[in-house]
Amino acid sequence: MAIQPLSIIRPATGQMTIESGVQPTPYEAQQSFGNFLKAAMNDVNKKQIESDKMTQKLVLGGDVELHDVMIAAQKASIALNATMEVRNKVVEAYQEIIRMPV
């Protein structure tokens, strides 16, 4: 069994970098970050839906292997846990900023 490369991780599209000499406006940066978060949430949702479908097929006696169902469930679980950890860090950073004296 060959190990597949991480093709899921791809650079965000439409980003302007400092190396190119063009800095995005705050609005563009906000939109880019928002689009990135939306894409990440959609990816987590797809993994959850795929896991649910494979589990349903297994329960109904469909043509699916148990190990494939378990792998899909673990992928969905890891994606959700990573998303929750990122959310926790963002909330923690926000709370830290709020506590800063002006």
N, C-alpha and C positions, 0 to 999 in steps of 0.2 A: 504494500500500500504506500503510495507516494504522498508526501506532505505537500498540500496545495499552498501556494503563496497567498498572502492576505490581500486579495483584490478588493475587499470591501472598503478598505481605507483608501480614500482618494482625496486629493486636495479640493478645497472648496472652490467652486467656480465663481468667476466674476469678481474675484478679490483683486484690489489694486495694492501693490506692494511698494514699500519705500525704495527698494532697489531700482524700480523703474522710474523713480523720480516723481511719481504722482501719488500724493496722499489723498485718501478718500475723505470726503466731508463727513461730519458726524452723522448726518442722515444716511449716507451711503454705508457707513460702517454699521449703523444700527440695522439697516435693511439686510446687509450681508450676514450679520450675526443671527438675525431673526430667521432668515432663510436656512442657515446652517442648522439651527435648532429644530426647525420644522422638518427638515430632511432626516435628522437623527431620530426624532420622535416617530416619523413615519416608518423608518427602518425597524425600530423596536416593535412597532405595531404589526408590521408584516411578519416578523419572526414569531410573535405571539399567535397570530392567525394561522400561520403555517403549522405551528406546533399543535394547535387545537384541531386543525383538519386532519393531521396525521394520526393524532390520538383517536379521533372519531372513526377514521378508517380502520384502525387496529381493533377497536371495540366492536365494530360491525363486521369484522372478518374480512376486510378488504385485503388487497394485494400490497401489503407493506410489512417490512421487517421490523421486529421489536427494537433492534439496535438503532435503526434509522429514526424511530419515534423518540427514543431516549436521547439521541444526539440533538434532534430538533428541540426537544424540551429543555435540554441543558443550554443550548445556544440562546433560547428565548429567556431563560432564567438569568443567565450571565448578562445579557443585554439590558434587561430590566434592572438588575442590581447595579450595574455600572451607571445607568441613567439616574437611579435614585441617589447614588453617591455623588454624582456631579451636581444634582439638584441640592443636596445637603451642603456641599461646598459653596455653591452660589449663594444660598440663604445665609450661611455663616459669614461669607464675605460682605454681603449686604448689611447684616447686623453690625459687623465691625465698622463699616463705613458710617452707619448711622450713629454709632457711639463716639465718633471722632468729634472733638470740639472744633467749632468754626472759627 
